[in-house]
Structures are given as C-alpha cells and as structure tokens.
C-alpha cells in the first residue's frame, strides 16, 4: 500500500505484516513490494500464500523466486475478472479458488485448467428468523440492499425504470449509500415515485432494520450489470426472502432457483424484469418463504468451511 490510511479494524487480534511505498513510478514501487515480501517469506517460510487480488499473484510469484522458498500460491479473487485491470496476472498462481461458477469460467477463458480451480462460493450463516411477505391486501414490499450506483455496476436506474412500469401497488425500501445517492433520489422524483420509496442510508446492521422496521418483504431486487458473488442475495434467502435478480456475471445463477427462491432475467432486459415484478405484485407468483432457506444449504458456513479446507489441502497433497 502507499499509506497507512486503510481501515484495519478487521485485522484486530490478527498477526500481520505490511509493505509501504511512496514511490510514484509504478515499476519501482512494485519492485520494492516484491523485495519486502521476499524478505518476509524468508523469515516465515509459509506453506501457502493466498492472493485476494489479481496483481498480488504476480507479486507472490516473483517474491517466491527471489526468496528461494517453496510454497503454493492460490488466487482467491472476489470480483469479476472481466472488469479488472491486469486480469492476466491471475495465471501466476498455482491453483485458484473461485467464488462462483462464472468466475471459474473466466479463469478457464484465460488458459487455466479446470483441474486447478475449486469453486468454493462464499458462506452465509443459518438464521432462525423468517421474514414473511406482506398480507394479501397490502402493497408488495420490495427491498434493495447495497451501494447506490445510478448506472455502472449496480444500475439502480434499471430498478426504478422497472418499478415505474409495473401495475399494482408497491413500496421500495432502500438500505445503502453511495456516490450516486442524491442522483438516485432525484431520479425517483423525476419519475414521480418518490412517495413509494423509503430511504434508510447506510446501516451497520441492515438485516436488523429489515426485521425491526420493514418487517414484511415480498422480494429483494438486484439489477446489477456485473458482480463477484452478491452476498445480499444469500443473506435475503437465509431469512426466507425470495430474490429477483439480473442473471449477471457472476453469482446469481449459482444461488437462484427460478420459481422456488426467486427469478432471473437477462441484464438490461427491463421488459422481463417488469414481467417478474408484475407477477409477484398481482399474486400470480407466490413463494413459500419458510422453505427458501433450505434452497441455499450448500452455502451455509459449516459446509462451506469443510469444502474450503478440502479445496486447499487436496491441492497441497499433489
């Protein structure tokens, strides 16, 4: 990193080391990081190095050669490779942990063998609470949880455009903040739907807000152009909330079983999105909220950590 301004709260009670460099020339800055890392490798002699961003795969590979140490390098990216610089650097890792089947496909498109990739997903905890739908005579209640980007990745514009074209009564509750917060609010006013949209801003415990203030939810909505592995879908389904999501790269298709725990539509296909919304608003399509948590069993943390450990240690034994 270039400075010491990063949020280190998550590192509390964890032993860690870091490398600083204020060098402006990128190739010299990278050289310093590689050198610092190689020295750390000589001191610690790890069995495994896991790289959570792409450029780190290159750093780790160079530092391994420089240090003379032998260890296994894993990549573990948490984002779509098609929307990141230096994506080719992922090939410098020996093995790969993919958080979705879509990211596995992106890795293979860059020449990585399927045998060297383990799809591990991301975990969610089992909940004891089910968030029910509103009563039949009440408006549909939709939920959005996440960053507010008007277009770009999150495409909140599509969310508003779709809801504006629906028939029937609905409310939209938005939990989240972002650089386009005011722009999104202004667009809701432009469309004349501002009375139907309730804004909560950023919340440290969004699902407590859902349980204590919103209380009933028809479906969570996600209109993203791309994702890594959108955990908001899993969190919603762990509470029994169905999800209507774009079938974007990547993640939603791994979680959503159409007709059972939600629906998928092609990103940008607003007509299809509106169709799903109308069928839910009218009651033509109904979901059994109490069975939805069981549809995501493979993502619960107990099974996740077992699979994650198997992915790591099976490769070390080769």
DRENDO-541148 format. One record per residue (C-alpha): x, y, z; residue number from 0. Coordinates in steps of 0.001 Angstrom, whole numbers, always signed. Last residue first. Layout:
<rs>
(r (X, Y, Z), NUM)
...
</rs>
This chain:
<rs>
(r (-314, -33205, -5126), 317)
(r (-1141, -33220, -1411), 316)
(r (-1207, -29437, -1252), 315)
(r (-4009, -29344, -3834), 314)
(r (-6321, -31539, -1763), 313)
(r (-5435, -29429, +1271), 312)
(r (-6785, -26162, -89), 311)
(r (-10008, -27298, -1759), 310)
(r (-10769, -29662, +1129), 309)
(r (-10409, -26799, +3592), 308)
(r (-12833, -24678, +1560), 307)
(r (-15327, -27539, +1284), 306)
(r (-15385, -28052, +5055), 305)
(r (-15531, -24306, +5613), 304)
(r (-18556, -24005, +3317), 303)
(r (-20427, -26948, +4847), 302)
(r (-20451, -25311, +8272), 301)
(r (-20883, -21807, +6784), 300)
(r (-24119, -22349, +4906), 299)
(r (-23722, -22039, +1131), 298)
(r (-24624, -25645, +250), 297)
(r (-27948, -25287, +2058), 296)
(r (-29221, -22499, -207), 295)
(r (-32635, -23996, -1014), 294)
(r (-33325, -24769, +2657), 293)
(r (-33576, -21063, +3488), 292)
(r (-36408, -20775, +894), 291)
(r (-38712, -23290, +2586), 290)
(r (-40359, -20865, +5033), 289)
(r (-40807, -18119, +2442), 288)
(r (-43050, -20247, +266), 287)
(r (-43118, -18140, -2874), 286)
(r (-46096, -16786, -4770), 285)
(r (-46464, -15983, -8449), 284)
(r (-49837, -14768, -9728), 283)
(r (-50049, -12628, -6591), 282)
(r (-50530, -9452, -8601), 281)
(r (-47331, -7867, -7266), 280)
(r (-45307, -11048, -7876), 279)
(r (-46486, -11472, -11456), 278)
(r (-45982, -7764, -12099), 277)
(r (-42399, -7816, -10809), 276)
(r (-41435, -10805, -12951), 275)
(r (-42880, -9151, -16056), 274)
(r (-41160, -5863, -15242), 273)
(r (-37785, -7640, -15161), 272)
(r (-38537, -9316, -18492), 271)
(r (-39391, -5953, -20065), 270)
(r (-36290, -4382, -18484), 269)
(r (-33891, -6739, -20253), 268)
(r (-30738, -4867, -19166), 267)
(r (-29174, -7925, -17551), 266)
(r (-31062, -11071, -18668), 265)
(r (-33635, -12098, -16075), 264)
(r (-33517, -14387, -13058), 263)
(r (-36265, -15329, -10594), 262)
(r (-36631, -16196, -6931), 261)
(r (-36483, -18961, -4336), 260)
(r (-38505, -21734, -5985), 259)
(r (-39789, -20449, -9326), 258)
(r (-36287, -19895, -10636), 257)
(r (-33570, -21499, -8486), 256)
(r (-31326, -18596, -7517), 255)
(r (-27933, -19134, -5886), 254)
(r (-25437, -20186, -8562), 253)
(r (-27298, -18164, -11225), 252)
(r (-26859, -15040, -9095), 251)
(r (-23051, -15341, -8823), 250)
(r (-21337, -13665, -11755), 249)
(r (-21734, -12366, -14352), 248)
(r (-25291, -11085, -14410), 247)
(r (-28506, -13066, -14385), 246)
(r (-30326, -9962, -13181), 245)
(r (-32081, -10607, -9908), 244)
(r (-35496, -11203, -8379), 243)
(r (-34890, -12595, -4903), 242)
(r (-37090, -14527, -2478), 241)
(r (-36872, -13664, +1251), 240)
(r (-36696, -16661, +3611), 239)
(r (-34210, -15097, +6025), 238)
(r (-31321, -17118, +4546), 237)
(r (-32706, -16032, +1167), 236)
(r (-32002, -12381, +1934), 235)
(r (-28474, -13060, +3151), 234)
(r (-27782, -15178, +84), 233)
(r (-28947, -12443, -2279), 232)
(r (-27084, -9718, -353), 231)
(r (-23947, -11809, -764), 230)
(r (-23575, -10789, -4401), 229)
(r (-20729, -13002, -5675), 228)
(r (-18457, -11039, -7980), 227)
(r (-20995, -8793, -9643), 226)
(r (-21954, -7461, -13060), 225)
(r (-24634, -5305, -14709), 224)
(r (-26562, -5231, -11438), 223)
(r (-30372, -5146, -11175), 222)
(r (-30883, -6762, -7751), 221)
(r (-34299, -6861, -6071), 220)
(r (-35281, -8433, -2739), 219)
(r (-38789, -9858, -2676), 218)
(r (-42179, -9567, -938), 217)
(r (-40795, -8259, +2343), 216)
(r (-42524, -7840, +5719), 215)
(r (-40888, -6472, +8887), 214)
(r (-39681, -3130, +7449), 213)
(r (-38657, -1622, +10775), 212)
(r (-37451, -4364, +13136), 211)
(r (-36653, -7280, +10824), 210)
(r (-35396, -5316, +7818), 209)
(r (-33516, -2844, +10002), 208)
(r (-31907, -5781, +11803), 207)
(r (-30950, -7055, +8376), 206)
(r (-29129, -3819, +7596), 205)
(r (-26812, -3919, +10634), 204)
(r (-24210, -1178, +10044), 203)
(r (-26772, +832, +8073), 202)
(r (-26046, +3132, +5143), 201)
(r (-28995, +5252, +4071), 200)
(r (-32522, +4324, +5129), 199)
(r (-34541, +5552, +2138), 198)
(r (-38216, +4727, +1637), 197)
(r (-39509, +4808, -1949), 196)
(r (-43234, +4889, -2736), 195)
(r (-43677, +8626, -2203), 194)
(r (-40703, +9290, -4516), 193)
(r (-42391, +7529, -7440), 192)
(r (-42952, +10536, -9703), 191)
(r (-40353, +9504, -12261), 190)
(r (-38397, +12736, -11779), 189)
(r (-38707, +12329, -8008), 188)
(r (-37195, +8842, -8172), 187)
(r (-34474, +10269, -10414), 186)
(r (-33592, +12929, -7824), 185)
(r (-33225, +10265, -5131), 184)
(r (-30927, +8237, -7372), 183)
(r (-28797, +11285, -8124), 182)
(r (-28608, +12096, -4412), 181)
(r (-27288, +8627, -3559), 180)
(r (-24963, +8409, -6575), 179)
(r (-21658, +8234, -4654), 178)
(r (-23021, +5536, -2391), 177)
(r (-25388, +4624, +383), 176)
(r (-27417, +1619, +1421), 175)
(r (-30781, +306, +2563), 174)
(r (-33546, +1048, +53), 173)
(r (-37164, +116, +789), 172)
(r (-39444, +19, -2260), 171)
(r (-43211, +58, -1898), 170)
(r (-45808, -1477, -4209), 169)
(r (-49332, -1179, -5551), 168)
(r (-50475, -2559, -8886), 167)
(r (-49156, -2277, -12415), 166)
(r (-45436, -2086, -13147), 165)
(r (-43685, +386, -15445), 164)
(r (-42276, +2590, -12683), 163)
(r (-40840, -478, -10948), 162)
(r (-38749, -1337, -13984), 161)
(r (-37392, +2163, -14520), 160)
(r (-36530, +2450, -10826), 159)
(r (-34534, -783, -10747), 158)
(r (-32961, -89, -14120), 157)
(r (-31719, +3265, -12797), 156)
(r (-30244, +1440, -9791), 155)
(r (-27747, +26, -12285), 154)
(r (-25354, -1579, -9771), 153)
(r (-22222, -1783, -11927), 152)
(r (-22384, +1426, -13929), 151)
(r (-25786, +3157, -13812), 150)
(r (-27160, +5010, -10786), 149)
(r (-24694, +3442, -8360), 148)
(r (-26133, +3139, -4860), 147)
(r (-24283, +524, -2865), 146)
(r (-26315, -2327, -1416), 145)
(r (-29623, -3576, -45), 144)
(r (-32749, -3174, -2181), 143)
(r (-36102, -4397, -854), 142)
(r (-39565, -4697, -2357), 141)
(r (-42837, -4633, -423), 140)
(r (-45969, -5502, -2391), 139)
(r (-48925, -3402, -1292), 138)
(r (-51272, -4867, +1367), 137)
(r (-54491, -6844, +820), 136)
(r (-52677, -10175, +664), 135)
(r (-50648, -9651, +3854), 134)
(r (-46997, -8677, +3462), 133)
(r (-44409, -11424, +2886), 132)
(r (-42728, -13071, +5879), 131)
(r (-39163, -12561, +7161), 130)
(r (-38168, -15949, +8604), 129)
(r (-35973, -15983, +11711), 128)
(r (-33683, -18764, +12959), 127)
(r (-30868, -17938, +10540), 126)
(r (-28092, -20168, +9203), 125)
(r (-24910, -18244, +8455), 124)
(r (-23761, -17341, +4949), 123)
(r (-20623, -18517, +3203), 122)
(r (-18911, -17542, -66), 121)
(r (-18526, -19786, -3159), 120)
(r (-15831, -22524, -3085), 119)
(r (-15414, -23360, -6783), 118)
(r (-12029, -25097, -6982), 117)
(r (-9791, -24441, -9979), 116)
(r (-6600, -26305, -10936), 115)
(r (-8424, -29193, -12599), 114)
(r (-10374, -26685, -14712), 113)
(r (-7076, -25755, -16372), 112)
(r (-6276, -22037, -16555), 111)
(r (-5999, -20603, -20061), 110)
(r (-7559, -17188, -19551), 109)
(r (-11009, -18421, -20583), 108)
(r (-10638, -21023, -17819), 107)
(r (-10375, -18248, -15246), 106)
(r (-13458, -16507, -16635), 105)
(r (-15404, -19780, -16496), 104)
(r (-14364, -20242, -12858), 103)
(r (-15544, -16677, -12233), 102)
(r (-18955, -17654, -13574), 101)
(r (-19117, -20775, -11400), 100)
(r (-18758, -18519, -8377), 99)
(r (-16313, -17748, -5559), 98)
(r (-13404, -19280, -7473), 97)
(r (-10351, -20538, -5568), 96)
(r (-7345, -20989, -7855), 95)
(r (-4158, -23003, -8013), 94)
(r (-555, -22326, -8991), 93)
(r (-869, -18533, -9180), 92)
(r (+880, -16595, -11962), 91)
(r (-2177, -17105, -14203), 90)
(r (-4041, -14464, -12196), 89)
(r (-1806, -11841, -13761), 88)
(r (-3933, -11971, -16927), 87)
(r (-6616, -9937, -15147), 86)
(r (-4228, -6945, -15088), 85)
(r (-7103, -4470, -14923), 84)
(r (-10482, -5627, -13665), 83)
(r (-13965, -5857, -15206), 82)
(r (-13660, -9210, -16976), 81)
(r (-12178, -10787, -13863), 80)
(r (-15480, -10449, -11990), 79)
(r (-14791, -9874, -8318), 78)
(r (-13734, -11639, -5125), 77)
(r (-10430, -13051, -6348), 76)
(r (-8897, -16020, -4494), 75)
(r (-5607, -16929, -6179), 74)
(r (-3584, -19687, -4566), 73)
(r (+217, -19848, -4437), 72)
(r (+1902, -22985, -3093), 71)
(r (+5228, -22790, -1283), 70)
(r (+8932, -23262, -1976), 69)
(r (+11360, -20601, -804), 68)
(r (+14197, -19210, -2913), 67)
(r (+13281, -15717, -1763), 66)
(r (+13562, -14083, -5187), 65)
(r (+11637, -16835, -6968), 64)
(r (+8866, -16755, -4380), 63)
(r (+8813, -12949, -4471), 62)
(r (+8219, -13018, -8227), 61)
(r (+5300, -15432, -7892), 60)
(r (+3837, -13560, -4930), 59)
(r (+4000, -10224, -6739), 58)
(r (+2363, -11679, -9861), 57)
(r (-443, -13256, -7850), 56)
(r (-760, -9993, -5908), 55)
(r (-1800, -8249, -9144), 54)
(r (-5030, -10268, -9105), 53)
(r (-6431, -9559, -5677), 52)
(r (-7085, -11964, -2813), 51)
(r (-3764, -13778, -3091), 50)
(r (-3407, -16844, -858), 49)
(r (+139, -17884, +63), 48)
(r (+570, -21439, +1344), 47)
(r (+3257, -23431, +3144), 46)
(r (+4776, -20335, +4731), 45)
(r (+8538, -19933, +5343), 44)
(r (+8282, -17080, +7906), 43)
(r (+11583, -15198, +7751), 42)
(r (+12483, -15953, +4138), 41)
(r (+8913, -15164, +3080), 40)
(r (+9058, -11796, +4847), 39)
(r (+12221, -10941, +2929), 38)
(r (+10538, -11919, -350), 37)
(r (+7569, -9704, +532), 36)
(r (+9775, -6687, +1093), 35)
(r (+11558, -7305, -2224), 34)
(r (+8285, -7752, -4128), 33)
(r (+6874, -4589, -2547), 32)
(r (+10003, -2649, -3505), 31)
(r (+9843, -3895, -7085), 30)
(r (+6183, -2902, -7264), 29)
(r (+7030, +661, -6281), 28)
(r (+9834, +744, -8835), 27)
(r (+7503, -454, -11601), 26)
(r (+4787, +2001, -10504), 25)
(r (+6909, +5140, -10505), 24)
(r (+5473, +7275, -7704), 23)
(r (+7452, +5717, -4846), 22)
(r (+5503, +6197, -1614), 21)
(r (+5951, +2557, -597), 20)
(r (+4629, +626, +2369), 19)
(r (+4624, -3144, +2969), 18)
(r (+2528, -4796, +5644), 17)
(r (+2810, -7546, +8242), 16)
(r (+53, -9281, +10205), 15)
(r (-787, -11011, +13476), 14)
(r (-4553, -10908, +13858), 13)
(r (-6116, -9643, +17097), 12)
(r (-7674, -6702, +15226), 11)
(r (-7067, -7015, +11493), 10)
(r (-10729, -6334, +10630), 9)
(r (-10457, -2854, +12147), 8)
(r (-7529, -2009, +9885), 7)
(r (-9263, +518, +7635), 6)
(r (-6582, +1855, +5298), 5)
(r (-4907, +5209, +5934), 4)
(r (-1341, +3920, +6392), 3)
(r (-27, +4963, +3001), 2)
(r (+1027, +3642, -417), 1)
(r (+0, +0, +0), 0)
</rs>
